[in-house]
């Protein structure tokens, strides 16, 4: 039976790269996105033009009701879920912690942490052999920021990704006996639009000299790590992380 994958934040950047690679590997792909209809539609068309099957669902993963609607629509279309990539994430303009207000911090945590928990919850309800599922795999997109802290820029984002790491470890142990593997990928400086969201489109270029490999990474380099963790080749890997950061 053809496997089905859900990728949150799948309309651009790392999420889009994961969607395209998953389709190449034979998955039926559900792309979740929050606001950019054109970008999500482009990814779907690209997959379909290549002979694959995909559709997109607009939903804000920070909202519980929208997550429940997202998974209900996935059920109606594909009838099963084999893999989840918790990729949806946001950040805010660079600033020090002393400048941050509660509203900003709350927005970051709602999408990056609450959204990841809610999507993982719904995936487990469908995948767990204890609940009648056939098993599956989850990959949570973390960040090297979770380890480095992003001082002077995005400490709130870094903290949210550290929480995603804790989710990855704890959930992996909860469901290891139920046919579900849960792993994480920590990208480093990757060429995506997210840096522009933080107010510095050229951030990778500014910081790439601090990377031992001397360059920023590409979204498809992250996607290959994600898809490996989802694959049968990683059948004995859970609660683990792959650093895709050029050594930084």
C-alpha positions in Angstrom: 0.0 0.0 0.0 1.2 3.5 -0.9 2.4 5.4 2.2 0.9 8.8 3.1 2.9 11.7 4.6 1.7 14.9 6.2 4.2 17.8 6.2 3.3 20.9 8.2 4.6 24.2 6.8 5.1 22.4 3.5 4.6 25.3 1.2 8.1 26.7 1.2 11.7 26.2 2.4 12.5 22.9 4.1 8.9 21.8 4.2 8.5 22.1 0.4 11.8 20.3 -0.1 10.6 17.5 2.1 7.3 17.3 0.2 9.1 17.1 -3.2 11.5 14.4 -2.0 8.7 12.4 -0.4 6.8 12.4 -3.6 9.9 11.2 -5.5 10.1 8.4 -3.0 6.5 7.3 -3.7 4.6 8.9 -0.8 1.1 10.4 -1.2 1.7 13.9 0.1 -0.5 16.2 2.2 0.9 19.7 2.5 -0.2 21.9 5.3 0.3 25.6 5.2 -0.9 28.7 7.0 -1.3 31.5 4.6 0.6 31.4 1.2 -1.9 29.7 -1.1 0.2 30.3 -4.2 3.3 28.6 -2.7 1.4 25.6 -1.5 -0.4 25.2 -4.9 3.0 25.4 -6.7 4.4 22.5 -4.6 1.2 20.4 -5.3 1.4 21.1 -9.1 5.1 20.2 -9.2 4.4 16.9 -7.5 1.4 16.2 -9.8 3.4 17.2 -12.9 6.0 14.5 -11.8 3.3 11.9 -11.6 2.8 12.0 -7.9 -0.3 12.6 -5.7 -0.6 15.6 -3.4 -3.0 18.0 -2.0 -2.8 21.1 0.3 -4.8 22.0 3.4 -4.7 25.5 4.8 -4.7 25.4 8.6 -2.9 27.2 11.5 -1.3 24.5 13.6 -1.3 26.8 16.7 -5.1 26.4 16.8 -6.4 23.1 18.1 -9.7 23.2 16.1 -7.7 23.8 12.9 -5.4 20.9 13.6 -8.3 18.6 14.2 -9.9 19.8 10.9 -6.6 19.3 9.1 -6.3 15.6 10.2 -10.0 15.0 9.5 -9.5 16.2 5.9 -6.4 14.1 5.6 -8.5 11.1 6.8 -11.2 11.8 4.3 -8.7 12.0 1.4 -6.1 9.3 2.1 -7.7 7.2 4.9 -4.4 6.6 6.7 -1.2 8.3 7.9 2.2 6.7 7.8 4.6 9.7 8.4 4.4 13.2 9.9 7.0 15.9 9.5 6.4 18.6 12.2 8.0 21.4 10.2 5.8 24.4 10.7 7.6 27.1 12.6 7.8 30.9 13.0 10.2 33.5 14.3 10.0 37.2 14.9 12.4 40.1 14.2 15.8 39.9 15.9 16.0 41.4 19.4 17.3 40.8 22.9 15.3 39.0 25.6 14.9 42.3 27.5 13.0 43.8 24.6 10.5 40.9 24.1 6.9 41.1 25.2 4.6 38.3 26.2 2.6 38.5 22.9 5.7 37.9 20.8 6.9 35.0 23.0 3.4 33.5 23.0 3.1 33.5 19.2 6.4 31.7 18.8 5.5 29.1 21.4 2.0 28.6 20.0 3.1 27.6 16.6 6.5 26.0 17.3 5.6 24.1 20.5 1.9 23.8 20.8 1.5 23.1 17.1 4.1 20.4 17.2 2.4 18.7 20.2 -1.1 18.9 18.7 0.0 17.4 15.4 2.0 14.7 17.1 -1.0 13.9 19.2 -3.2 13.4 16.2 -0.6 11.4 14.4 -0.2 9.0 17.4 -3.9 8.5 17.6 -3.8 7.3 14.0 -0.5 5.4 13.9 -0.3 3.7 17.3 -0.8 -0.1 17.1 -2.3 0.2 20.6 -5.1 2.2 19.1 -5.5 0.1 16.0 -3.0 1.8 13.7 -0.2 0.2 11.6 2.7 2.2 13.1 4.6 5.0 11.5 7.3 7.6 12.0 7.4 11.2 13.1 10.2 13.7 12.4 10.3 17.0 14.3 12.2 19.9 12.8 14.3 21.4 15.5 17.2 23.8 15.0 20.8 24.2 16.0 19.4 27.2 17.8 18.1 24.8 20.5 21.7 24.1 21.4 23.4 27.5 20.6 20.7 29.7 22.1 20.6 32.4 19.4 21.8 35.2 21.7 20.9 38.7 20.6 18.6 37.4 17.9 16.0 34.7 18.7 16.3 33.3 22.2 12.6 32.7 22.2 12.8 30.7 19.0 15.7 28.8 20.4 13.8 28.0 23.5 10.8 26.8 21.4 13.1 24.4 19.5 14.6 23.1 22.8 11.0 22.3 23.8 10.6 20.4 20.5 13.7 18.4 21.3 12.2 17.4 24.7 8.9 16.4 22.9 11.0 14.3 20.5 12.8 12.4 23.3 9.8 12.0 25.6 7.3 11.0 22.9 9.8 8.5 21.3 9.9 6.6 24.6 6.1 6.7 25.1 5.3 5.2 21.7 8.4 3.0 20.9 6.4 -0.1 21.8 3.4 1.0 19.6 5.1 0.9 16.3 6.0 4.6 16.1 9.5 6.0 15.8 10.1 9.7 16.7 13.2 11.6 15.7 14.4 15.1 15.2 16.5 17.0 12.7 18.4 20.2 13.7 19.2 22.3 10.7 21.8 25.0 11.0 22.1 28.0 8.6 19.9 27.1 5.7 19.0 29.3 2.7 15.3 29.8 3.3 12.9 32.7 3.4 12.6 32.5 7.2 15.7 34.7 7.7 13.7 37.5 5.9 10.9 36.9 8.4 13.4 37.7 11.1 14.4 40.9 9.4 17.7 39.9 7.9 17.5 38.2 4.4 21.2 38.0 4.2 21.8 36.4 7.6 23.3 33.2 6.2 25.8 35.1 4.2 26.8 37.2 7.3 27.3 34.1 9.5 28.5 31.4 7.1 32.2 32.1 7.9 31.4 30.7 11.4 30.4 27.4 9.7 33.3 24.9 9.5 32.2 23.9 6.0 32.2 27.6 5.0 28.7 27.8 3.5 25.0 27.8 4.3 23.0 24.7 3.6 20.2 24.0 1.1 16.7 22.9 2.0 17.1 19.6 0.1 20.1 18.7 2.2 17.8 18.9 5.3 15.0 17.0 3.5 17.3 14.1 2.7 18.0 13.6 6.5 14.3 13.9 7.2 13.3 11.3 4.7 16.0 8.9 5.8 14.7 9.0 9.4 11.2 8.2 8.0 12.5 5.3 6.0 12.9 1.6 6.8 16.6 2.2 6.7 16.2 3.9 10.0 14.1 1.1 11.5 16.2 1.0 14.8 16.5 4.7 15.2 14.2 6.6 17.6 14.7 9.4 20.1 17.7 10.6 18.0 18.7 13.7 16.2 20.6 14.5 13.0 22.5 17.8 12.9 22.4 19.3 9.4 24.6 22.3 10.1 27.9 22.1 8.3 29.6 21.4 11.6 28.4 24.6 13.3 
